[in-house]
Amino acid sequence: SFTDQTGRGGFKGALEIEVSKRLRGMIEKNFSLTEDVALEVEYAITDAVSIRATRDERGDLGAELEMRFKF
């Protein structure tokens, strides 16, 4: 997908890949700025638990563990 965010950094492109039902990744690049590429990988451990690792344009790393409960 491509987006034009005038005033917010310009032209961005994103490529999202679904490897399987449980594993997906995304790569995002801003073509107007000299910032690096943003990456995101998500893996569903079970239907109720998933883990996500990210690296943003500035190079900051992050991780999330998500658990969903049904009541």
PDB file of N, CA, C and O in Angstrom:
ATOM      1  N   SER A   1       0.844  -1.186   0.000  1.00  0.00           N
ATOM      2  CA  SER A   1       0.000   0.000   0.000  1.00  0.00           C
ATOM      3  C   SER A   1       0.881   1.237   0.000  1.00  0.00           C
ATOM      4  O   SER A   1       1.994   1.211   0.525  1.00  0.00           O
ATOM      5  N   PHE A   2       0.393   2.310  -0.581  1.00  0.00           N
ATOM      6  CA  PHE A   2       1.092   3.582  -0.627  1.00  0.00           C
ATOM      7  C   PHE A   2       0.169   4.667  -0.101  1.00  0.00           C
ATOM      8  O   PHE A   2      -1.025   4.671  -0.400  1.00  0.00           O
ATOM      9  N   THR A   3       0.723   5.594   0.685  1.00  0.00           N
ATOM     10  CA  THR A   3      -0.059   6.713   1.193  1.00  0.00           C
ATOM     11  C   THR A   3       0.727   8.000   1.003  1.00  0.00           C
ATOM     12  O   THR A   3       1.956   8.001   1.064  1.00  0.00           O
ATOM     13  N   ASP A   4       0.017   9.090   0.774  1.00  0.00           N
ATOM     14  CA  ASP A   4       0.623  10.412   0.666  1.00  0.00           C
ATOM     15  C   ASP A   4       0.130  11.230   1.840  1.00  0.00           C
ATOM     16  O   ASP A   4      -1.038  11.614   1.887  1.00  0.00           O
ATOM     17  N   GLN A   5       1.009  11.498   2.783  1.00  0.00           N
ATOM     18  CA  GLN A   5       0.646  12.244   3.978  1.00  0.00           C
ATOM     19  C   GLN A   5       1.318  13.613   3.915  1.00  0.00           C
ATOM     20  O   GLN A   5       2.331  13.846   4.574  1.00  0.00           O
ATOM     21  N   THR A   6       0.759  14.498   3.132  1.00  0.00           N
ATOM     22  CA  THR A   6       1.305  15.830   2.979  1.00  0.00           C
ATOM     23  C   THR A   6       1.308  16.532   4.331  1.00  0.00           C
ATOM     24  O   THR A   6       0.291  16.554   5.024  1.00  0.00           O
ATOM     25  N   GLY A   7       2.445  17.103   4.705  1.00  0.00           N
ATOM     26  CA  GLY A   7       2.581  17.766   5.987  1.00  0.00           C
ATOM     27  C   GLY A   7       3.015  16.837   7.098  1.00  0.00           C
ATOM     28  O   GLY A   7       3.386  17.297   8.178  1.00  0.00           O
ATOM     29  N   ARG A   8       2.975  15.522   6.853  1.00  0.00           N
ATOM     30  CA  ARG A   8       3.380  14.548   7.878  1.00  0.00           C
ATOM     31  C   ARG A   8       4.501  13.653   7.371  1.00  0.00           C
ATOM     32  O   ARG A   8       4.611  12.504   7.797  1.00  0.00           O
ATOM     33  N   GLY A   9       5.328  14.156   6.473  1.00  0.00           N
ATOM     34  CA  GLY A   9       6.460  13.350   6.036  1.00  0.00           C
ATOM     35  C   GLY A   9       6.402  12.905   4.600  1.00  0.00           C
ATOM     36  O   GLY A   9       7.380  12.349   4.100  1.00  0.00           O
ATOM     37  N   GLY A  10       5.300  13.122   3.911  1.00  0.00           N
ATOM     38  CA  GLY A  10       5.247  12.827   2.490  1.00  0.00           C
ATOM     39  C   GLY A  10       4.784  11.436   2.125  1.00  0.00           C
ATOM     40  O   GLY A  10       3.844  10.908   2.719  1.00  0.00           O
ATOM     41  N   PHE A  11       5.449  10.841   1.142  1.00  0.00           N
ATOM     42  CA  PHE A  11       5.021   9.615   0.485  1.00  0.00           C
ATOM     43  C   PHE A  11       5.575   8.398   1.208  1.00  0.00           C
ATOM     44  O   PHE A  11       6.788   8.288   1.386  1.00  0.00           O
ATOM     45  N   LYS A  12       4.694   7.470   1.632  1.00  0.00           N
ATOM     46  CA  LYS A  12       5.093   6.250   2.342  1.00  0.00           C
ATOM     47  C   LYS A  12       4.621   5.028   1.572  1.00  0.00           C
ATOM     48  O   LYS A  12       3.578   5.044   0.919  1.00  0.00           O
ATOM     49  N   GLY A  13       5.408   3.977   1.663  1.00  0.00           N
ATOM     50  CA  GLY A  13       5.027   2.698   1.082  1.00  0.00           C
ATOM     51  C   GLY A  13       5.140   1.610   2.131  1.00  0.00           C
ATOM     52  O   GLY A  13       6.050   1.626   2.960  1.00  0.00           O
ATOM     53  N   ALA A  14       4.214   0.666   2.093  1.00  0.00           N
ATOM     54  CA  ALA A  14       4.226  -0.429   3.059  1.00  0.00           C
ATOM     55  C   ALA A  14       3.984  -1.744   2.325  1.00  0.00           C
ATOM     56  O   ALA A  14       3.175  -1.824   1.400  1.00  0.00           O
ATOM     57  N   LEU A  15       4.700  -2.761   2.760  1.00  0.00           N
ATOM     58  CA  LEU A  15       4.533  -4.105   2.234  1.00  0.00           C
ATOM     59  C   LEU A  15       4.212  -5.010   3.408  1.00  0.00           C
ATOM     60  O   LEU A  15       4.995  -5.117   4.352  1.00  0.00           O
ATOM     61  N   GLU A  16       3.054  -5.667   3.348  1.00  0.00           N
ATOM     62  CA  GLU A  16       2.642  -6.571   4.422  1.00  0.00           C
ATOM     63  C   GLU A  16       2.617  -7.983   3.867  1.00  0.00           C
ATOM     64  O   GLU A  16       2.029  -8.243   2.817  1.00  0.00           O
ATOM     65  N   ILE A  17       3.268  -8.899   4.590  1.00  0.00           N
ATOM     66  CA  ILE A  17       3.400 -10.287   4.151  1.00  0.00           C
ATOM     67  C   ILE A  17       2.787 -11.197   5.210  1.00  0.00           C
ATOM     68  O   ILE A  17       3.112 -11.094   6.393  1.00  0.00           O
ATOM     69  N   GLU A  18       1.897 -12.090   4.773  1.00  0.00           N
ATOM     70  CA  GLU A  18       1.329 -13.085   5.670  1.00  0.00           C
ATOM     71  C   GLU A  18       1.930 -14.430   5.289  1.00  0.00           C
ATOM     72  O   GLU A  18       1.578 -15.009   4.261  1.00  0.00           O
ATOM     73  N   VAL A  19       2.843 -14.922   6.129  1.00  0.00           N
ATOM     74  CA  VAL A  19       3.546 -16.170   5.857  1.00  0.00           C
ATOM     75  C   VAL A  19       2.633 -17.363   6.121  1.00  0.00           C
ATOM     76  O   VAL A  19       2.600 -18.315   5.341  1.00  0.00           O
ATOM     77  N   SER A  20       1.897 -17.303   7.223  1.00  0.00           N
ATOM     78  CA  SER A  20       0.940 -18.351   7.579  1.00  0.00           C
ATOM     79  C   SER A  20      -0.188 -17.696   8.384  1.00  0.00           C
ATOM     80  O   SER A  20      -0.216 -16.477   8.551  1.00  0.00           O
ATOM     81  N   LYS A  21      -1.115 -18.521   8.878  1.00  0.00           N
ATOM     82  CA  LYS A  21      -2.195 -17.971   9.705  1.00  0.00           C
ATOM     83  C   LYS A  21      -1.650 -17.348  10.977  1.00  0.00           C
ATOM     84  O   LYS A  21      -2.292 -16.470  11.552  1.00  0.00           O
ATOM     85  N   ARG A  22      -0.492 -17.776  11.426  1.00  0.00           N
ATOM     86  CA  ARG A  22       0.064 -17.335  12.702  1.00  0.00           C
ATOM     87  C   ARG A  22       1.194 -16.310  12.573  1.00  0.00           C
ATOM     88  O   ARG A  22       1.507 -15.637  13.555  1.00  0.00           O
ATOM     89  N   LEU A  23       1.812 -16.169  11.407  1.00  0.00           N
ATOM     90  CA  LEU A  23       2.983 -15.308  11.255  1.00  0.00           C
ATOM     91  C   LEU A  23       2.764 -14.293  10.142  1.00  0.00           C
ATOM     92  O   LEU A  23       2.414 -14.645   9.015  1.00  0.00           O
ATOM     93  N   ARG A  24       2.980 -13.013  10.488  1.00  0.00           N
ATOM     94  CA  ARG A  24       2.885 -11.966   9.477  1.00  0.00           C
ATOM     95  C   ARG A  24       3.945 -10.904   9.756  1.00  0.00           C
ATOM     96  O   ARG A  24       4.431 -10.780  10.881  1.00  0.00           O
ATOM     97  N   GLY A  25       4.295 -10.147   8.734  1.00  0.00           N
ATOM     98  CA  GLY A  25       5.285  -9.096   8.884  1.00  0.00           C
ATOM     99  C   GLY A  25       4.918  -7.888   8.045  1.00  0.00           C
ATOM    100  O   GLY A  25       4.140  -7.995   7.097  1.00  0.00           O
ATOM    101  N   MET A  26       5.481  -6.732   8.395  1.00  0.00           N
ATOM    102  CA  MET A  26       5.238  -5.514   7.645  1.00  0.00           C
ATOM    103  C   MET A  26       6.528  -4.703   7.574  1.00  0.00           C
ATOM    104  O   MET A  26       7.261  -4.594   8.557  1.00  0.00           O
ATOM    105  N   ILE A  27       6.791  -4.140   6.405  1.00  0.00           N
ATOM    106  CA  ILE A  27       7.915  -3.246   6.178  1.00  0.00           C
ATOM    107  C   ILE A  27       7.340  -1.939   5.658  1.00  0.00           C
ATOM    108  O   ILE A  27       6.542  -1.941   4.720  1.00  0.00           O
ATOM    109  N   GLU A  28       7.743  -0.807   6.267  1.00  0.00           N
ATOM    110  CA  GLU A  28       7.227   0.497   5.855  1.00  0.00           C
ATOM    111  C   GLU A  28       8.392   1.444   5.606  1.00  0.00           C
ATOM    112  O   GLU A  28       9.308   1.532   6.423  1.00  0.00           O
ATOM    113  N   LYS A  29       8.362   2.155   4.476  1.00  0.00           N
ATOM    114  CA  LYS A  29       9.431   3.075   4.097  1.00  0.00           C
ATOM    115  C   LYS A  29       8.838   4.428   3.720  1.00  0.00           C
ATOM    116  O   LYS A  29       7.866   4.504   2.969  1.00  0.00           O
ATOM    117  N   ASN A  30       9.434   5.490   4.249  1.00  0.00           N
ATOM    118  CA  ASN A  30       9.055   6.848   3.874  1.00  0.00           C
ATOM    119  C   ASN A  30      10.020   7.299   2.790  1.00  0.00           C
ATOM    120  O   ASN A  30      11.218   7.434   3.040  1.00  0.00           O
ATOM    121  N   PHE A  31       9.504   7.534   1.585  1.00  0.00           N
ATOM    122  CA  PHE A  31      10.351   7.886   0.448  1.00  0.00           C
ATOM    123  C   PHE A  31      10.743   9.358   0.437  1.00  0.00           C
ATOM    124  O   PHE A  31      11.684   9.738  -0.261  1.00  0.00           O
ATOM    125  N   SER A  32      10.041  10.189   1.194  1.00  0.00           N
ATOM    126  CA  SER A  32      10.316  11.622   1.198  1.00  0.00           C
ATOM    127  C   SER A  32      11.370  12.028   2.218  1.00  0.00           C
ATOM    128  O   SER A  32      12.000  13.074   2.063  1.00  0.00           O
ATOM    129  N   LEU A  33      11.572  11.235   3.242  1.00  0.00           N
ATOM    130  CA  LEU A  33      12.538  11.556   4.292  1.00  0.00           C
ATOM    131  C   LEU A  33      13.686  10.559   4.272  1.00  0.00           C
ATOM    132  O   LEU A  33      13.584   9.487   3.676  1.00  0.00           O
ATOM    133  N   THR A  34      14.775  10.923   4.928  1.00  0.00           N
ATOM    134  CA  THR A  34      15.939  10.035   4.961  1.00  0.00           C
ATOM    135  C   THR A  34      15.889   9.079   6.145  1.00  0.00           C
ATOM    136  O   THR A  34      16.893   8.445   6.469  1.00  0.00           O
ATOM    137  N   GLU A  35      14.731   8.967   6.795  1.00  0.00           N
ATOM    138  CA  GLU A  35      14.601   8.052   7.923  1.00  0.00           C
ATOM    139  C   GLU A  35      14.729   6.615   7.462  1.00  0.00           C
ATOM    140  O   GLU A  35      14.545   6.307   6.284  1.00  0.00           O
ATOM    141  N   ASP A  36      15.038   5.757   8.382  1.00  0.00           N
ATOM    142  CA  ASP A  36      15.221   4.347   8.110  1.00  0.00           C
ATOM    143  C   ASP A  36      13.881   3.663   7.860  1.00  0.00           C
ATOM    144  O   ASP A  36      12.843   4.323   7.813  1.00  0.00           O
ATOM    145  N   VAL A  37      13.902   2.390   7.704  1.00  0.00           N
ATOM    146  CA  VAL A  37      12.720   1.569   7.446  1.00  0.00           C
ATOM    147  C   VAL A  37      12.119   1.106   8.773  1.00  0.00           C
ATOM    148  O   VAL A  37      12.853   0.787   9.708  1.00  0.00           O
ATOM    149  N   ALA A  38      10.778   1.067   8.859  1.00  0.00           N
ATOM    150  CA  ALA A  38      10.078   0.533  10.031  1.00  0.00           C
ATOM    151  C   ALA A  38       9.712  -0.927   9.752  1.00  0.00           C
ATOM    152  O   ALA A  38       9.269  -1.265   8.655  1.00  0.00           O
ATOM    153  N   LEU A  39       9.902  -1.785  10.752  1.00  0.00           N
ATOM    154  CA  LEU A  39       9.617  -3.214  10.627  1.00  0.00           C
ATOM    155  C   LEU A  39       8.693  -3.666  11.745  1.00  0.00           C
ATOM    156  O   LEU A  39       8.755  -3.150  12.861  1.00  0.00           O
ATOM    157  N   GLU A  40       7.843  -4.624  11.442  1.00  0.00           N
ATOM    158  CA  GLU A  40       6.970  -5.222  12.453  1.00  0.00           C
ATOM    159  C   GLU A  40       6.765  -6.688  12.116  1.00  0.00           C
ATOM    160  O   GLU A  40       6.479  -7.034  10.970  1.00  0.00           O
ATOM    161  N   VAL A  41       6.912  -7.549  13.116  1.00  0.00           N
ATOM    162  CA  VAL A  41       6.680  -8.984  12.960  1.00  0.00           C
ATOM    163  C   VAL A  41       5.732  -9.409  14.066  1.00  0.00           C
ATOM    164  O   VAL A  41       5.942  -9.072  15.232  1.00  0.00           O
ATOM    165  N   GLU A  42       4.681 -10.154  13.705  1.00  0.00           N
ATOM    166  CA  GLU A  42       3.715 -10.632  14.691  1.00  0.00           C
ATOM    167  C   GLU A  42       3.549 -12.145  14.545  1.00  0.00           C
ATOM    168  O   GLU A  42       3.391 -12.667  13.441  1.00  0.00           O
ATOM    169  N   TYR A  43       3.588 -12.836  15.689  1.00  0.00           N
ATOM    170  CA  TYR A  43       3.417 -14.284  15.709  1.00  0.00           C
ATOM    171  C   TYR A  43       2.341 -14.643  16.726  1.00  0.00           C
ATOM    172  O   TYR A  43       2.425 -14.253  17.891  1.00  0.00           O
ATOM    173  N   ALA A  44       1.330 -15.385  16.283  1.00  0.00           N
ATOM    174  CA  ALA A  44       0.259 -15.848  17.169  1.00  0.00           C
ATOM    175  C   ALA A  44       0.677 -17.198  17.755  1.00  0.00           C
ATOM    176  O   ALA A  44       0.703 -18.211  17.055  1.00  0.00           O
ATOM    177  N   ILE A  45       1.002 -17.194  19.040  1.00  0.00           N
ATOM    178  CA  ILE A  45       1.424 -18.421  19.715  1.00  0.00           C
ATOM    179  C   ILE A  45       0.245 -19.382  19.810  1.00  0.00           C
ATOM    180  O   ILE A  45       0.369 -20.564  19.490  1.00  0.00           O
ATOM    181  N   THR A  46      -0.897 -18.865  20.253  1.00  0.00           N
ATOM    182  CA  THR A  46      -2.169 -19.598  20.260  1.00  0.00           C
ATOM    183  C   THR A  46      -3.225 -18.626  19.739  1.00  0.00           C
ATOM    184  O   THR A  46      -2.897 -17.512  19.333  1.00  0.00           O
ATOM    185  N   ASP A  47      -4.488 -19.042  19.750  1.00  0.00           N
ATOM    186  CA  ASP A  47      -5.563 -18.142  19.329  1.00  0.00           C
ATOM    187  C   ASP A  47      -5.739 -16.980  20.305  1.00  0.00           C
ATOM    188  O   ASP A  47      -6.269 -15.934  19.932  1.00  0.00           O
ATOM    189  N   ALA A  48      -5.302 -17.156  21.545  1.00  0.00           N
ATOM    190  CA  ALA A  48      -5.501 -16.133  22.568  1.00  0.00           C
ATOM    191  C   ALA A  48      -4.227 -15.381  22.952  1.00  0.00           C
ATOM    192  O   ALA A  48      -4.296 -14.404  23.697  1.00  0.00           O
ATOM    193  N   VAL A  49      -3.067 -15.815  22.459  1.00  0.00           N
ATOM    194  CA  VAL A  49      -1.797 -15.189  22.848  1.00  0.00           C
ATOM    195  C   VAL A  49      -0.975 -14.903  21.588  1.00  0.00           C
ATOM    196  O   VAL A  49      -0.788 -15.779  20.744  1.00  0.00           O
ATOM    197  N   SER A  50      -0.490 -13.666  21.476  1.00  0.00           N
ATOM    198  CA  SER A  50       0.377 -13.313  20.362  1.00  0.00           C
ATOM    199  C   SER A  50       1.506 -12.415  20.858  1.00  0.00           C
ATOM    200  O   SER A  50       1.393 -11.758  21.893  1.00  0.00           O
ATOM    201  N   ILE A  51       2.586 -12.406  20.100  1.00  0.00           N
ATOM    202  CA  ILE A  51       3.739 -11.572  20.428  1.00  0.00           C
ATOM    203  C   ILE A  51       4.097 -10.754  19.186  1.00  0.00           C
ATOM    204  O   ILE A  51       4.024 -11.252  18.062  1.00  0.00           O
ATOM    205  N   ARG A  52       4.484  -9.502  19.399  1.00  0.00           N
ATOM    206  CA  ARG A  52       4.799  -8.589  18.301  1.00  0.00           C
ATOM    207  C   ARG A  52       6.134  -7.902  18.599  1.00  0.00           C
ATOM    208  O   ARG A  52       6.352  -7.416  19.710  1.00  0.00           O
ATOM    209  N   ALA A  53       7.010  -7.863  17.621  1.00  0.00           N
ATOM    210  CA  ALA A  53       8.286  -7.155  17.732  1.00  0.00           C
ATOM    211  C   ALA A  53       8.293  -6.037  16.697  1.00  0.00           C
ATOM    212  O   ALA A  53       7.886  -6.242  15.554  1.00  0.00           O
ATOM    213  N   THR A  54       8.757  -4.849  17.101  1.00  0.00           N
ATOM    214  CA  THR A  54       8.759  -3.701  16.198  1.00  0.00           C
ATOM    215  C   THR A  54      10.106  -2.986  16.240  1.00  0.00           C
ATOM    216  O   THR A  54      10.833  -3.032  17.233  1.00  0.00           O
ATOM    217  N   ARG A  55      10.407  -2.332  15.136  1.00  0.00           N
ATOM    218  CA  ARG A  55      11.540  -1.422  15.031  1.00  0.00           C
ATOM    219  C   ARG A  55      11.029  -0.226  14.245  1.00  0.00           C
ATOM    220  O   ARG A  55      10.646  -0.371  13.084  1.00  0.00           O
ATOM    221  N   ASP A  56      11.017   0.960  14.859  1.00  0.00           N
ATOM    222  CA  ASP A  56      10.466   2.127  14.179  1.00  0.00           C
ATOM    223  C   ASP A  56      11.520   2.824  13.328  1.00  0.00           C
ATOM    224  O   ASP A  56      12.664   2.379  13.241  1.00  0.00           O
ATOM    225  N   GLU A  57      11.108   3.937  12.697  1.00  0.00           N
ATOM    226  CA  GLU A  57      11.973   4.658  11.768  1.00  0.00           C
ATOM    227  C   GLU A  57      13.233   5.206  12.429  1.00  0.00           C
ATOM    228  O   GLU A  57      14.256   5.374  11.764  1.00  0.00           O
ATOM    229  N   ARG A  58      13.172   5.483  13.719  1.00  0.00           N
ATOM    230  CA  ARG A  58      14.327   6.029  14.440  1.00  0.00           C
ATOM    231  C   ARG A  58      15.262   4.941  14.948  1.00  0.00           C
ATOM    232  O   ARG A  58      16.319   5.244  15.502  1.00  0.00           O
ATOM    233  N   GLY A  59      14.884   3.672  14.767  1.00  0.00           N
ATOM    234  CA  GLY A  59      15.709   2.559  15.217  1.00  0.00           C
ATOM    235  C   GLY A  59      15.354   2.052  16.596  1.00  0.00           C
ATOM    236  O   GLY A  59      16.030   1.166  17.119  1.00  0.00           O
ATOM    237  N   ASP A  60      14.291   2.599  17.206  1.00  0.00           N
ATOM    238  CA  ASP A  60      13.866   2.134  18.532  1.00  0.00           C
ATOM    239  C   ASP A  60      13.211   0.757  18.408  1.00  0.00           C
ATOM    240  O   ASP A  60      12.411   0.513  17.504  1.00  0.00           O
ATOM    241  N   LEU A  61      13.565  -0.131  19.328  1.00  0.00           N
ATOM    242  CA  LEU A  61      13.029  -1.487  19.332  1.00  0.00           C
ATOM    243  C   LEU A  61      11.931  -1.615  20.378  1.00  0.00           C
ATOM    244  O   LEU A  61      11.977  -0.954  21.415  1.00  0.00           O
ATOM    245  N   GLY A  62      10.948  -2.463  20.110  1.00  0.00           N
ATOM    246  CA  GLY A  62       9.873  -2.689  21.069  1.00  0.00           C
ATOM    247  C   GLY A  62       9.303  -4.086  20.902  1.00  0.00           C
ATOM    248  O   GLY A  62       9.493  -4.733  19.873  1.00  0.00           O
ATOM    249  N   ALA A  63       8.606  -4.537  21.923  1.00  0.00           N
ATOM    250  CA  ALA A  63       7.960  -5.842  21.880  1.00  0.00           C
ATOM    251  C   ALA A  63       6.672  -5.773  22.691  1.00  0.00           C
ATOM    252  O   ALA A  63       6.586  -5.031  23.671  1.00  0.00           O
ATOM    253  N   GLU A  64       5.671  -6.548  22.280  1.00  0.00           N
ATOM    254  CA  GLU A  64       4.379  -6.605  22.972  1.00  0.00           C
ATOM    255  C   GLU A  64       3.961  -8.064  23.098  1.00  0.00           C
ATOM    256  O   GLU A  64       4.171  -8.872  22.192  1.00  0.00           O
ATOM    257  N   LEU A  65       3.378  -8.373  24.213  1.00  0.00           N
ATOM    258  CA  LEU A  65       2.751  -9.674  24.441  1.00  0.00           C
ATOM    259  C   LEU A  65       1.270  -9.400  24.663  1.00  0.00           C
ATOM    260  O   LEU A  65       0.909  -8.668  25.585  1.00  0.00           O
ATOM    261  N   GLU A  66       0.419  -9.972  23.840  1.00  0.00           N
ATOM    262  CA  GLU A  66      -1.022  -9.727  23.934  1.00  0.00           C
ATOM    263  C   GLU A  66      -1.737 -11.013  24.308  1.00  0.00           C
ATOM    264  O   GLU A  66      -1.528 -12.061  23.697  1.00  0.00           O
ATOM    265  N   MET A  67      -2.600 -10.912  25.343  1.00  0.00           N
ATOM    266  CA  MET A  67      -3.410 -12.049  25.771  1.00  0.00           C
ATOM    267  C   MET A  67      -4.874 -11.628  25.747  1.00  0.00           C
ATOM    268  O   MET A  67      -5.238 -10.585  26.289  1.00  0.00           O
ATOM    269  N   ARG A  68      -5.701 -12.440  25.120  1.00  0.00           N
ATOM    270  CA  ARG A  68      -7.126 -12.138  25.014  1.00  0.00           C
ATOM    271  C   ARG A  68      -7.904 -13.130  25.874  1.00  0.00           C
ATOM    272  O   ARG A  68      -7.680 -14.339  25.812  1.00  0.00           O
ATOM    273  N   PHE A  69      -8.813 -12.598  26.669  1.00  0.00           N
ATOM    274  CA  PHE A  69      -9.638 -13.409  27.572  1.00  0.00           C
ATOM    275  C   PHE A  69     -11.084 -13.328  27.151  1.00  0.00           C
ATOM    276  O   PHE A  69     -11.547 -12.276  26.711  1.00  0.00           O
ATOM    277  N   LYS A  70     -11.803 -14.425  27.281  1.00  0.00           N
ATOM    278  CA  LYS A  70     -13.235 -14.454  27.006  1.00  0.00           C
ATOM    279  C   LYS A  70     -13.969 -14.669  28.321  1.00  0.00           C
ATOM    280  O   LYS A  70     -13.584 -15.516  29.128  1.00  0.00           O
ATOM    281  N   PHE A  71     -15.025 -13.899  28.528  1.00  0.00           N
ATOM    282  CA  PHE A  71     -15.837 -14.025  29.737  1.00  0.00           C
ATOM    283  C   PHE A  71     -17.231 -14.453  29.398  1.00  0.00           C
ATOM    284  O   PHE A  71     -18.063 -14.613  30.292  1.00  0.00           O
TER     285      PHE A  71
END
